[in-house]
Amino acid sequence: MTQADLAGTAIPSHGGDDTLSPVPASEKNWGWFAIFNIWANDVQSLFGYSLVASLFISYGVSGWTAFAALIFAGLAVMFLVNLSGAPGEKYGIPYPVLARASLGTSGAMLPAVLRSVVAVFWYGVQVYFASTALSLLIYSLTGMSGGPEMLGLSTVDWIAFLIVWAFHIVIFWQGMDWVETFLNIAGPFVYAVMIGLVVVLWQKSDGQLLSQAQTIFANPEATFWSEFSGFVAIVGTMLAYFAAVMINFSDFSRYAKNKRAMLNGNLAGLPFNMILFSALALLTTAGAAVVYGEAIINPTEIVERTDSVILGIIAAITFFAATVGINLVANFIPAVNGIASLAPKKIGFRTAGLITSAFALVIGGLWTAFISQFGISGFVNTLGATLAPIYGIMMVDYYLLRKQSLDMTALYNLEGGSYSYGNGWNEKALTAFGIAAIFSVATVWLPFLSFLSGYAWVLGAILGAVIYHRIAVKPSAAA
C-alpha cells in the first residue's frame, strides 16, 4: 500500500490534531531544498563546528585525511538515512508509528520514549546555548553589564533565555510550515557568515591560509596506519554524531513531495554540506592557528579575537540561528512525536510542544547552576546507545521481512491487528534489542570497551539487525 492508496483506507483517528497520522499527499510539500536545509542546520551548530574543527587536531592526521573521512562519513550517513527515511516518504508516517511494525503497537512506545527523553534533554540545553548568543548580541549592542545573578545566570542572561524559549514556542505553534521556513532561512545565512569569517582570516594571514591548511595539522611522524586509524576514528565519531537523526528521519521524510525530493535533498544536504562545512571549518581553524598562533576550535573565541564589533554582532545572530535550527531538527520534532505516542488520542502537536517546552524551561534554566555539574553525559549517552539496535531491527523488519510493504490500517489499530503480536509487544524484536543494547551500553560504562565507543552505534545497529533477522518470524503477508 502506498500513499496514494490511503484515500480509500480506514485509519483510526488519534484525535486532537492527529500528530501521528499519515501526512496526506496534499500536505507533502517539502522539496529537496527543505531536506537539504535539515542537514545544513544539523551540521552548522556551534557544537558541530567545534566537533569538526577538533577532528582536524585530535587525531594527528593531515587536513586531507580528516577532510576525506568527513566526506566519507557524509556519504555513509546519506545511505543510512535514505534507508530509514524511505518508509516515512512512502507512507507519510513518523518514526513512532513505523516502529510499531517491528516492535508492536505497544512495544513501539519504548524506542519512541527513549528517543524523546534524549531529545527533550538536549532541546532544553540547546535553548540555553542559543540564549547565550542572544546575550552576546545584547552586550555587543548596549555595552551593559549583566546585572544580579540567579542560578548562575545574570538578569540579561535570564531575559535572553526566556526570549529564546518563547521564540521556539512561536515557531512550532504555527506548525511545520514555519519550521520549514526558519530552516530554509537559517541554513544559507550561517554559510554566508562563515565565509565572511574565512575572508577576514585570509586577509590577516597575508594569503598564507590555504597553504597552511594542507599541512598545519599533520603529524610529521605519521604513517599509513596512523592516518588510516585516524580516518576510521573520524568516520565513527561522525556516525555517532548523526545517530539520533538517522533513526527518526521518517519524522522529516514524511513531508517530502516524493522520493526524488528526499534522495536529492539528502545527496545535496549530506555530502555537499559536509564538504562545504568541513572546508570552512578547516580553513577557519587553520587561519586562526596562523594568525593567532594557536589552534582554536570555538568560533565565538575566533570572532572575539578579530576585534570587530560588526562581525561580533553578525556572528551572534548567526550562532543563534544555527543553534535554533539544529534544535528544531534534532530535538524538537522527535521529542514531540515521542510524547504524542504515549497518548495519541489526547496529545496533539501543540500540546506535546508545550510539554517539551516546559521541560526545556527547567533543564535550560538549571543548566549552568546544577545540571551541567552532575556529569550526566553518561546517562544521556546510555539512552543514545540503547537506540542503536532499534535502527537495525527496524530496517531488517521493513526491507528483508516485509519487503517494504506495510498494512496502514494495522499500524493504527491499537486494539489488535497483525502488529499487536498478541499483547502489543513483539518479543522477538525485544530479545534482539535487549542483547544488542547491553553491548552498546557496555561501551559507555566499561573501561575495557571504551575503545569501541566511537563505533558503538554502528556495531549495536548491526548486532540488533543480525540477531533479529535470525530469530524473527517471517510475516506471512504484507503485514
MIKOL-881491 format. One record per residue: x, y, z of N, C-alpha, C in turn; chain. Coordinates in steps of 0.1 Angstrom, whole numbers. Each point is the difference from the previous one (the first is absolute). Layout:
// MIKOL-881491
     npx     npy     npz    capx    capy    capz     cpx     cpy     cpz   chain
       X       Y       Z       X       Y       Z       X       Y       Z       A
...
This chain:
// MIKOL-881491
     npx     npy     npz    capx    capy    capz     cpx     cpy     cpz   chain
       8     -12       0      -8      12       0       9      12       0       A
      -3      10      -9       7      12      -1      -8      12       5       A
       6      12       0      -7      12       5     -12       2      -8       A
       1      -3     -13     -12       2      -9     -12      -8       4       A
       3     -12       6     -11      -9       4      -7       4      13       A
       5      10       7      -6       3      13     -14       6      -1       A
      -3       6     -11     -13       7      -1     -12     -10       3       A
       2     -13      -4     -10     -10       2       2      -8      12       A
       9       3       9       4      -8      11      -6       6      13       A
      -6      -8       8      -6       5      13      11      -1      10       A
       6      11       4      10       1      10      -6       6      13       A
       0      -7      11      -5       6      12       6      13       4       A
      -9      10       3       5      13       4       6       0      14       A
      11       7       1       7       2      13      -7      11       8       A
      -8       7      -6      -6      12       7       9      12       0       A
      -4      11       6       9      12       1       3       5     -14       A
      12       3      -3       4       4     -13       7     -10      -8       A
      -2     -13       4       5     -11      -7      15       1      -3       A
       8       2      10      15       2      -1       6     -12      -7       A
      -4     -12       4       6     -12      -5      -7      -6     -12       A
     -11       6      -5      -7      -5     -11       9       2     -13       A
      -3      -8     -10       8       2     -13      -2      14      -6       A
      11       5      -5      -1      13      -7      -7      -2     -13       A
     -11       6      -3      -7      -1     -13       8       5     -11       A
      -2      -4     -12       7       4     -12       0      15      -2       A
     -11       6       4      -2      15      -2       9       8       9       A
       5      -6      11       9       7      10      14      -5      -1       A
       3      -9     -10      14      -4      -2       7      10     -10       A
       5      11       6       4      11      -9      15       4       2       A
       8      -9       7      14       3       2       8      -4     -12       A
       6       9      -7       8      -3     -11      14      -3       4       A
       9      -2      -9      14      -4       3       7      10       8       A
      -3      13      -2       6      11       8      -3       0      15       A
     -12      -4       3      -4      -1      14       7     -12       6       A
       2     -11      -7       7     -11       6      15       3       1       A
       5       8     -10      14       4       1       2       9      12       A
      -9       8       3       2       9      12      -2      -7      13       A
      -6     -11       0       0      -8      13      14      -3       4       A
       8      -5     -11      14      -4       3       9      13       2       A
      -3      10      -8       8      13       2      -1       4      15       A
     -12       0       5      -2       5      14       5     -11      10       A
       0     -12      -4       5     -11       9      15       1       1       A
       6       4     -11      15       0       0       5      13       6       A
      -7      11      -1       5      14       2      -1       5      15       A
      -3      -9       9       0       5      14      13       3       5       A
       1       8      12      12       3       6       8     -13       4       A
      -8     -10       5       6     -12       4       6      -8     -13       A
      -8       1     -11       4      -7     -12      13       6      -5       A
       1      14       0      13       6      -4      11      -4       9       A
      -2       1      13      11      -4       9       4     -15      -2       A
     -10      -8      -2       3     -14      -2       9      -2     -13       A
      -5       6     -11       8      -2     -13      14       6       1       A
       1      12       6      13       7       2       9      -9       8       A
      -5      -6      11       8      -8       9       5     -12      -7       A
      -7      -6      -9       4     -12      -7      12       2      -8       A
       3      13      -5      12       3      -8      12      -1      10       A
      -3       2      13      11       2       9       2     -13       9       A
     -11      -6       4       1     -11      10       7     -12      -5       A
      -2      -4     -13       5     -13      -4      14       1      -7       A
       6      12      -1      13       1      -5       2      -4     -14       A
     -11       2      -8       1      -4     -14       1      13      -9       A
       3      -2     -12       1      12      -9     -14       5      -3       A
       0      13      -4     -13       6      -3      -8      -8     -11       A
       8      -5     -10      -7      -7     -10      -6     -13       4       A
       7      -7      10      -5     -13       5     -13       3       8       A
       0      10       8     -12       3       8     -11       5      -9       A
       3       7     -10     -10       5     -10      -6     -12      -7       A
       8      -9      -5      -5     -12      -7      -9      -8      10       A
       4      -1      12      -8      -8      10     -14       6       2       A
       0      14       1     -13       7       1      -9      -2     -12       A
       6       0     -12      -8      -2     -12      -6     -14       0       A
       9     -10       3      -4     -14       1     -12      -2      10       A
       2       7      11     -11      -1      11     -13       5      -6       A
       1      12      -7     -12       5      -6      -7      -9      -9       A
       8      -7      -9      -6     -10      -9      -6     -12       8       A
       6      -4      10      -5     -11       8     -13       4       7       A
       0      11       6     -13       5       6     -11       2     -10       A
       3       5     -12      -9       1     -11      -7     -14      -3       A
       9     -10      -1      -6     -13      -3      -9      -5      11       A
       4       2      12      -8      -5      12     -13       8       1       A
       0      13      -2     -13       7       1      -9      -2     -12       A
       6      -3     -11      -9      -4     -12      -8     -13       4       A
       7      -9       7      -7     -12       4     -11       3      11       A
       4       8      10     -10       2      11     -11      10      -4       A
       3       9     -10     -10      10      -4     -10      -5     -11       A
       4     -11      -7      -9      -5     -11     -14      -4       5       A
      -2      -7      11     -14      -3       4      -7      13       4       A
       6       9       6      -6      13       3      -5       7     -12       A
       8       1     -11      -3       6     -12     -12      -7      -7       A
       1     -14       0     -10      -8      -7     -13       1       6       A
      -1      -1      13     -13      -1       7      -4      12       8       A
       9      10       1      -3      12       8       0      -2      15       A
       6     -10       5      -1      -3      14      13       4       8       A
      -1       4      12      11       4       8       7     -12       7       A
      12       2       6       7     -11       6      -7      -8      10       A
      -8       6      10      -7      -8      10     -10     -10      -7       A
      -6       4     -11      -9      -9      -7       7     -11      -8       A
      11       4      -6       8     -10      -8       5     -11      10       A
       4       4      12       5     -10       9     -10     -10       5       A
     -13       3      -2     -10     -10       3       1     -13      -8       A
       4       2     -12       1     -12      -9       9     -11       5       A
      11       5       6      10     -10       5       0      -3      15       A
      -4      10       8       0      -2      14     -14      -2       6       A
     -11       2      -8     -13      -1       5      -7      13       3       A
     -13       0       0      -7      13       3       3       6      13       A
       2      -9      10       4       5      14      15       1       1       A
       7     -10      -5      14       0       1       7      12      -7       A
      -6       6     -10       6      11      -7       1      12       9       A
      -7       0      11       1      12      10      14       0       6       A
       6     -12       1      13      -1       7      11       9      -8       A
       2      -3     -13      10       8      -7      -5      14      -2       A
     -13       3      -1      -5      13      -1       3       8      12       A
      -2      -6      12       3       7      13      15       2       2       A
       8     -10      -4      15       2       2       5      11      -9       A
      -5       1     -12       4      11      -9      -5      13       5       A
     -12       0       5      -6      12       5       7       6      12       A
       4      -9       9       7       4      12      14       7      -4       A
       7      -6      -9      12       6      -5      -2      13      -6       A
     -11       1      -9      -3      12      -7      -5      11      10       A
      -8      -3      10      -5      10       9      12       6       8       A
       9      -9       4      11       5       8       9      10      -8       A
       4      -4     -12       8       8      -9      -8      12      -5       A
     -13      -1      -1      -8      12      -4       2      11      10       A
      -1      -4      13       1      10      11      14       6       0       A
      10      -9      -2      14       5       0       3      10     -11       A
      -5      -4     -12       2       9     -12      -7      13       1       A
     -12       0       7      -7      13       2       9       9       9       A
       7      -6      10       9       8       8      12       5      -9       A
       6      -9      -8      12       4      -8      -4      11     -10       A
     -12      -1      -6      -5      10      -9      -2      13       7       A
      -4       0      12      -1      12       8      13       7       3       A
      11      -7       0      13       6       2       4       8     -12       A
      -5      -4     -12       3       8     -12      -8      13       1       A
     -12      -1       5      -8      13       1       5       9      11       A
       5      -6      11       7       8      10      12       7      -6       A
       8      -7      -8      11       7      -6      -4      11      -9       A
     -11      -1      -7      -5      10      -9      -5      12       9       A
      -6      -2      11      -5      11       9      12       7       5       A
      10      -7       5      12       6       5       7       9     -10       A
       1      -6     -13       7       7     -11      -7      13      -4       A
     -13       0       1      -8      11      -5      -1      11      11       A
      -1      -4      13      -2       9      11      12       3       8       A
       9      -9       1      12       1       9      -4       0      14       A
     -12      -5       3      -4       0      14       6     -12       8       A
      -1       0      13       5     -11       8     -11     -10       2       A
       3     -11       5     -10     -11       1     -11       2      11       A
       4       7      11      -9       2      11       1     -11      10       A
      -9       0      10       0     -10      10      -2     -14      -5       A
       6     -10       6       0     -14      -4     -10      -8       8       A
      -6     -10      -7      -9     -10       7       2     -13      -7       A
       3     -10       7       3     -14      -6      10       1     -11       A
      10       8       2      12       1      -9      -2       8     -12       A
     -12       6      -1      -3       9     -12      -3      14       5       A
       6      10      -8      -3      14       4     -14       4      -5       A
      -4      12       3     -13       5      -4      -1       0     -15       A
      10       5      -7       0       0     -15      -1     -15      -5       A
       8      -9       6       0     -14      -4     -14      -6       1       A
      -7       3      11     -14      -5       2      -9       6     -10       A
       1      13      -3      -9       6     -10       2      -7     -13       A
      13      -2      -4       3      -6     -13      -5     -14       0       A
       2      -8      11      -5     -13       1     -15      -1      -2       A
      -8       8       6     -14       0      -1      -5       4     -14       A
       7      10      -6      -4       4     -13       3     -12     -10       A
      11      -6       1       3     -12      -9     -10     -11       2       A
      -3      -3      13     -10     -10       3     -13       3      -6       A
      -5      12       1     -13       4      -6       1       0     -15       A
      12       4      -6       1       0     -14      -2     -14      -6       A
       5     -10       7      -2     -14      -5     -15      -3       0       A
      -7       4      11     -15      -3       0      -7       7     -11       A
       4      13      -3      -7       7     -11       2      -8     -13       A
      12      -5      -3       2      -7     -12      -8     -13      -1       A
       1      -8      10      -8     -13      -1     -15       2       1       A
      -4      10       6     -15       3       2      -6       2     -14       A
       8       5      -9      -6       3     -14       0     -13      -9       A
       7     -10       5       0     -13      -8      12      -2      -7       A
       1     -12      -7      12      -4      -7       4       9     -12       A
     -10       8      -5       4       9     -11      10      11       5       A
      -3       5      12       9      10       6      14      -6       3       A
       0     -13       5      12      -7       3       9      -1     -13       A
      -7      -4     -11       7      -1     -13       5      14      -4       A
      -8      10       2       5      14      -5      12       4       8       A
       0      -2      13      11       4       8      13      -7      -4       A
      -1     -13      -2      11      -8      -4       6       4     -14       A
      -9       4      -9       4       5     -13       7      13       0       A
      -3       8      10       7      13       2      13      -2       7       A
       0      -8      11      12      -1       9      11      -6      -7       A
      -2     -11      -8      11      -7      -6       9       8      -9       A
      -5       7     -11       8       8      -8       6      12       7       A
      -7       5      10       5      12       7      13      -4       8       A
       0     -11       6      12      -4       8      12      -2      -9       A
      -2      -6     -12      11      -1      -9       6      13      -4       A
      -9      10      -3       5      13      -4       9       6      10       A
      -3      -1      13       8       6      11      13      -8       1       A
      -1     -14      -1      12      -7       1      10       3     -11       A
      -5       2     -12       9       4     -11       6      14       3       A
      -8       9       6       5      13       4      12      -1      10       A
      -2      -9       9      11      -2      10      13      -6      -6       A
      -2      -9     -10      12      -5      -7       7      12      -8       A
      -8       8      -6       6      12      -7       8       9       9       A
      -5       2      12       7       9      10      13      -7       4       A
       0     -13       3      12      -7       4      10      -1     -12       A
      -6      -1     -12       9      -1     -12       8      13      -1       A
      -7      12       2       7      12      -1      11       2      11       A
      -4      -5      12       9       2      12      12     -10      -2       A
      -1     -11      -8      11      -9      -1       8       3     -12       A
      -2      11      -7       8       4     -12      -1     -10     -11       A
     -11      -7      -1      -2      -9     -11       7     -14       2       A
       4      -2      12       7     -13       3     -10     -11       5       A
     -12       4       1     -10      -9       7      -1     -14      -7       A
      -2       0     -14      -2     -12      -7      12      -9       1       A
      12       5      -2      12      -8       0       2      -6      14       A
      -3       8      10       2      -5      14     -10     -11       3       A
     -13       1      -5     -10      -9       3       3     -14      -4       A
       8      -2     -11       4     -13      -5       9      -8      10       A
       8       7       7      10      -7       8       0       4      15       A
      -8      10       4       2       5      14      -4     -10      11       A
      -9      -9      -3      -4     -10      10       7     -14      -2       A
       8      -1     -10       6     -13      -3      11      -4      11       A
       0     -12       2      10      -6      10      13      -3      -9       A
      11       6       3      12      -3      -8       4     -15       1       A
      -4      -7      11       4     -14       2     -11      -9      -5       A
     -10       5      -8     -11      -8      -4       4     -11      -9       A
      -7     -11       1       1     -12      -8     -13      -3      -7       A
       1      -9     -10     -13      -4      -6     -10      -5      10       A
       5      -8      10      -9      -6      10      -6      11       9       A
       8      10       4      -5      10       8     -11       9      -7       A
       3       3     -13     -10       7      -8     -13      -8      -2       A
       2     -13      -3     -12      -8      -1      -8      -1      12       A
       7      -2      12      -7      -1      13      -7      13       3       A
       6      11      -3      -7      13       2     -12       1      -9       A
       1      -4     -12     -11       0     -10     -12      -8       5       A
       3     -12       5     -11      -8       5      -6       6      13       A
       8       5       8      -5       6      13      -9      12      -3       A
       4       9     -10      -8      11      -3     -13      -4      -6       A
       0     -10      -9     -13      -5      -5      -9      -5      11       A
       5      -8       9      -8      -5      11      -5      11       9       A
       8      11       2      -5      11       8     -11       7      -6       A
       1       2     -13     -11       8      -8     -13      -9      -1       A
       2     -13      -1     -12      -8      -1      -8       0      14       A
       8       0      11      -6       2      13      -7      13       1       A
       6      10      -5      -6      14       1     -13       1      -7       A
      -2      -7     -11     -12       1      -8     -10     -12       4       A
       4      -8      10      -8     -12       3     -14       3       3       A
      -3      10       8     -14       2       4      -9       4     -12       A
       5       8      -9      -8       4     -11      -2     -11     -10       A
      10      -9      -1      -1     -11      -9     -11      -9       3       A
      -3      -2      13     -10     -10       4     -14       6      -2       A
      -2      13       2     -13       5      -2      -2       9     -12       A
       8      -2     -10      -1       8     -12     -14       0      -7       A
      -8     -11       3     -13       0      -6      -9      11       5       A
       4       6      12      -7      11       6       0      12     -10       A
      11       1      -8       1      11     -10      -3      -5     -14       A
       4     -12      -4      -2      -4     -14     -15      -2      -3       A
      -9      -1      11     -14      -1      -2      -6      12      -7       A
       7      12       1      -4      12      -6       5       2     -15       A
       9      -9      -4       6       2     -13     -10      -2     -11       A
       1       8     -11      -9      -1     -11       0     -14      -6       A
      11      -5      -2       1     -14      -6      14      -5       4       A
       3     -12      -5      12      -7       3      12       8      -6       A
      -1       5     -12      11       7      -6       3      12       8       A
      -9       7       6       2      12       8       9      -4      12       A
      -4     -11       6       7      -5      12      15      -4      -4       A
       1      -8     -10      13      -5      -4       9      12      -5       A
      -5       9      -8       8      12      -4       3       9      12       A
      -9       2       9       2       8      12      11      -6       9       A
       0     -13       1      10      -7       8      14       0      -7       A
       0      -1     -13      12       0      -8       7      14       1       A
      -8      11      -2       5      13       1       3       4      15       A
      -9      -5       8       1       4      14      11      -6       8       A
       4     -13      -3      10      -6       8      14       1      -6       A
       3      -6     -12      14       1      -5       3      15      -2       A
      -9       8      -6       3      14      -3       2       8      12       A
      -9      -2      10       2       8      12      13      -4       8       A
       3     -13       0      12      -5       6      12       6      -6       A
       0       0     -14      11       6      -7       2      15       3       A
     -11       7      -2       1      15       2       3       3      14       A
      -8      -6      10       2       4      14      13      -4       5       A
       5     -12      -4      13      -5       4      11       8      -5       A
      -1       5     -13      10       8      -6       1      14       7       A
     -12       5       3       0      13       7       5      -2      15       A
      -3     -11       6       5      -2      14      16      -2      -1       A
       4      -7     -10      15      -2      -2       7      13      -2       A
      -5       8      -9       6      13      -3      -1       9      11       A
     -11       1       7      -1       9      12       9      -5      11       A
       1     -13       3       8      -4      11      15       2      -4       A
       3      -3     -12      14       2      -5       4      15       0       A
     -10       8      -4       3      14       0       2       6      13       A
      -8      -5      10       2       4      14      14      -4       5       A
       4     -12      -4      13      -5       5      11       9      -6       A
      -1       4     -13      10       8      -6       0      14       6       A
     -12       6       1      -1      14       4       3       2      15       A
      -5     -10       8       0       2      15      10      -9       7       A
       6      -9      -8      11      -9       5      -5     -11       8       A
     -13      -4       0      -5     -11       8     -13      -6      -7       A
      -2     -12       2     -12      -7      -5     -12       4       8       A
     -10       6      -6     -12       4       7     -12      -6      -7       A
      -7      -8       8     -11      -8      -6     -14       7       3       A
       0      10       8     -13       7       3      -1      12      -8       A
     -10       1      -9      -1      11     -10      -3      13       8       A
      -7       0      11      -2      12       7      13       7       5       A
      10      -9       4      12       6       4       8       6     -12       A
      -1      -7     -11       6       6     -12      -5      13      -4       A
     -14       2       1      -6      12      -3       4      11      10       A
       2      -4      13       4      10      10      14       5      -3       A
       9      -9      -5      14       4      -4       0       9     -11       A
     -10       1      -9       1       9     -11      -2      14       4       A
      -6       3      12      -2      13       5      -9       8     -10       A
     -10      -6      -6      -9       6      -9     -14       0       7       A
      -5      12       3     -13       1       6     -11      -5      -9       A
       1       5     -13      -9      -4     -10      -1     -15      -2       A
      12      -6      -1       1     -15      -2      -6      -7      13       A
       3       6      12      -5      -6      12     -15       0       0       A
      -6      11      -4     -15       1      -1      -6     -11     -10       A
       6       0     -12      -4      -9     -10       2     -15       5       A
      11      -2       6       3     -14       5     -10      -4      10       A
      -4       9       9      -9      -3      11     -14      -4      -6       A
      -4       7     -10     -13      -3      -7       2     -14      -7       A
      11      -2      -6       3     -13      -7       0     -11       9       A
       7       1      12       0     -11       9     -14      -3       6       A
      -7      11       2     -14      -2       4      -8      -8     -10       A
       0       4     -13      -7      -7     -10       4     -14      -2       A
      13      -3       1       6     -13      -1      -5      -9      11       A
       0       5      12      -3      -9      12     -15      -2       0       A
      -9      10      -3     -14      -3      -1      -3     -10     -11       A
       7       2     -11      -2      -9     -12       2     -15       4       A
      11      -3       6       3     -14       4     -10      -5      11       A
      -4      10       8      -9      -4      11     -13      -5      -6       A
      -5       7     -10     -13      -4      -7       2     -13      -7       A
      11      -2      -6       3     -12      -8       2     -13       9       A
      10       1       9       5     -12       7      -8      -2      13       A
      -7      10       5      -6      -2      13     -15       3       1       A
      -5      11      -5     -14       3       2      -9     -10      -7       A
       2      -3     -13      -9      -9      -7      -1     -14       6       A
      12      -7       3      -1     -13       6      -6       1      14       A
       3      11       7      -6       1      14     -15       0      -1       A
      -5       8      -9     -15       2      -1      -6     -13      -5       A
       5      -7     -10      -6     -12      -5       1     -11      11       A
      11       0       7       1     -11      11     -10       3      11       A
      -1      12       4     -10       3      11     -14      -3      -5       A
      -3       4     -12     -14      -3      -6      -3     -14       0       A
      10      -9      -2      -2     -14      -2      -4      -6      14       A
       2       6      11      -4      -5      13     -15       0       1       A
      -7      10      -5     -15       1       0      -5       7     -12       A
       1      -8     -12      -3       7     -13     -14       5      -1       A
      -9      -5       8     -14       5      -1      -2      14       8       A
      10       3       8      -2      11       9      11      11      -2       A
      12      -4      -5      11       9      -1       2       3     -15       A
      -2      13      -4       3       4     -13      13       7      -1       A
       2       6     -12      13       7      -3       3      11       9       A
      -9       9       2       2      12       8       1      -4      15       A
      -8      -9       5       0      -5      14      14      -6       2       A
       4      -9      -9      13      -6       2      12      10       0       A
      -2      10      -9      10      11       0       0       8      13       A
     -11       3       6       0       7      13       6      -9      11       A
      -2     -13       0       6      -9      10      15       1      -2       A
       4      -1     -13      15       1      -2       6      13       4       A
      -8      11      -2       5      13       4       1       1      15       A
     -10      -6       7       0       1      15      13      -7       5       A
       4     -12      -5      12      -6       4      12       8      -4       A
       0       7     -12      11       8      -4       2      12       9       A
     -11       5       6       1      12       9       7      -4      12       A
      -2     -12       5       7      -5      12      14      -4      -3       A
       2      -8     -10      13      -5      -3      10      11      -4       A
      -5       9      -9       8      11      -4       3      10      11       A
     -10       3       8       1       9      11      10      -4      11       A
       0     -14       2       9      -5      10      13      -5      -5       A
       2       1     -13      12      -6      -6      13       5       6       A
       2      13       1      12       6       5       2      -3      15       A
     -10       2       8       1      -2      14       1     -14       5       A
      -7      -9      -6      -1     -14       5       3     -11     -10       A
      -8      -1     -10       0     -12      -9      14      -2      -6       A
       7      11      -5      13      -2      -6      10      -5       9       A
      -2       2      13      10      -4      10      -1     -15       4       A
     -11      -7      -4      -2     -13       5       6     -11      -9       A
       6       4     -11       6     -10      -9     -10     -10      -5       A
     -11       5      -5     -11      -8      -5       2      -5     -14       A
      12       2      -6       3      -5     -13      -2     -15      -1       A
       5      -7      10      -2     -15       0     -14      -4      -1       A
      -9       7       7     -14      -3      -1      -6       2     -14       A
       4      11      -6      -5       3     -13       6      -9     -10       A
      13      -3       1       7      -9     -10      -6     -14       1       A
      -4      -4      13      -6     -13       1     -13      -1      -7       A
      -9      10       1     -12       0      -7       2       0     -16       A
      10       8      -4       3       0     -14       5     -13      -5       A
       8      -7       8       6     -13      -4     -11     -11      -1       A
     -11       2       8     -10     -10      -1      -8       1     -13       A
       1      12      -7      -8       2     -12       7      -7     -12       A
      13      -3       1       7      -6     -11      -7     -13      -6       A
      -3     -10       9      -6     -12      -5     -13       2      -7       A
      -7      10       5     -14       3      -6       1       3     -15       A
      10       7      -4       2       3     -14       2     -13      -8       A
       9      -9       5       2     -12      -7     -13      -9      -1       A
      -7      -1      11     -12      -8       1     -11       6     -10       A
      -2      13       0     -10       6      -8       3      -2     -15       A
      13       1      -4       4      -1     -14      -1     -14      -5       A
       4     -10       8      -2     -14      -3     -14      -3      -2       A
      -8       4       9     -15      -3       0      -6       6     -13       A
       3      13      -3      -6       6     -11       5      -5     -14       A
      13      -2      -1       5      -3     -13       1     -15      -3       A
       4      -8      10       3     -14      -2     -12      -9       3       A
      -8       4      11     -11      -8       4     -13       4      -7       A
      -3      13      -1     -12       5      -5       1       5     -15       A
      12      -1      -5       2       4     -14      -6      14      -3       A
       2       9       9      -4      14      -2     -15       2      -1       A
      -8      -9       6     -15       0      -1      -6       0      14       A
      -7      10       3      -7       2      13     -15       0      -1       A
      -6      -5      10     -15       0       1      -4      13       8       A
      -4      10      -6      -3      13       6     -11      -1      11       A
     -10      -7      -3     -11      -2       9       5      -6      13       A
       8     -11      -1       5      -7      11      10       9       9       A
       8       9      -7       9       8       7      -7      10       9       A
     -13       3      -3      -7      10       8     -11      -7       8       A
       0     -13       0     -10      -8       8       7      -3      14       A
      -3       7      10       7      -2      13      -8     -10       9       A
     -10      -5      -5      -8     -10       7       3     -14      -4       A
       6      -2     -11       3     -14      -5       7       1     -14       A
      -2     -10      -8       6       0     -13      14      -6      -1       A
       5      -1     -12      12      -8      -2      12       6       7       A
       0      13       3      12       6       6      -1       0      16       A
     -11      -6       5      -1      -1      14       8     -11       6       A
       3     -10      -8       7     -12       4      -6      -7      12       A
     -13       1       1      -7      -6      11      -2       9      12       A
      10       5       6      -1       8      12       6      14      -3       A
       2       4     -12       5      13      -3      16       1      -1       A
       7     -11       4      14       0       0       6     -11      -8       A
       9       3      -9       7     -10      -8      12      -6       8       A
      -2     -11       6      10      -5       9      13      -4      -7       A
      -1      -4     -13      12      -3      -8       9      13      -1       A
      -7      11      -3       8      13      -2       5       5      13       A
      -7      -2      11       4       4      13      12      -8       5       A
       1     -13      -4      11      -8       3      13       5      -7       A
      -2       2     -13      12       5      -8       4      14       6       A
     -10       8       3       3      13       5       8      -1      14       A
      -5      -8       9       6      -2      13      15      -4      -1       A
       3     -10      -8      13      -6      -2      10      11      -6       A
      -5       6     -11       9      10      -6       2      12       8       A
     -11       5       7       1      12       9      10      -2      11       A
       0     -12       6      10      -3      10      14       3      -4       A
       3      -5     -13      13       3      -5       3      15      -2       A
     -10       7      -6       1      14      -3       3       8      13       A
      -8      -3      10       1       7      13      13      -3       7       A
       5     -13      -2      12      -4       6      12       9      -5       A
      -1       4     -13      11       8      -5       1      14       7       A
     -12       4       6       0      13       7       6      -1      14       A
      -3     -12       6       3      -1      15      13      -8       3       A
       3     -10      -9      11      -9       3      13       6      -6       A
      10       3       9      13       6      -5       7      -9     -11       A
      -1     -13       1       8      -8      -9      -7      -1     -14       A
     -12       6      -1      -7       0     -13      -1      15      -5       A
       7       9       7      -1      14      -4       6       3     -14       A
       9      -9      -4       6       2     -13     -10      -2     -11       A
     -12      -6       3     -10      -2     -10     -11      11       1       A
       1       9       9     -10      10       2      -3       8     -13       A
      10       2      -8      -3       8     -13      -7      -9     -10       A
       0     -13       2      -6      -9     -10     -13      -7       6       A
      -3       4      12     -11      -7       8     -13       0      -8       A
      -3      12      -6     -13       0      -6      -1      -9     -12       A
      10       0      -8       1      -8     -12      -1     -15       4       A
       9      -4       9       0     -14       5     -13      -4       6       A
      -6       9       8     -12      -3       7     -12      -2     -11       A
       0       8     -10     -10      -1     -10       2     -13      -8       A
      12      -3      -3       3     -13      -8      -4     -12       9       A
       4       0      12      -3     -11       9     -15      -2       2       A
      -8      11       2     -14      -1       1      -6      -5     -13       A
       5       4     -11      -6      -4     -13       3     -15      -2       A
      12      -5       3       3     -14      -2      -8      -9       9       A
      -1       3      12      -7      -8      10     -15       0      -4       A
      -5      11      -3     -15       0      -3      -3      -8     -13       A
       9       2     -10      -2      -8     -12       1     -15       2       A
       8      -4      10       1     -14       2     -12      -6       8       A
      -6       8       9     -10      -6       8     -14       5      -3       A
      -2      10      -9     -13       5      -4      -8     -10      -8       A
     -13       0       2      -9      -8      -8      -4       8     -12       A
       3      -6     -12      -3       7     -12     -15       3      -2       A
      -4      12      -3     -14       3      -2      -6      -9     -11       A
     -12      -4       1      -6      -8     -10      -7       8     -11       A
      -1      13       3      -6       9     -10       6      14       2       A
      -5       9      -7       6      14       1      -6       7      12       A
       3      -6      12      -6       5      12      11       4       9       A
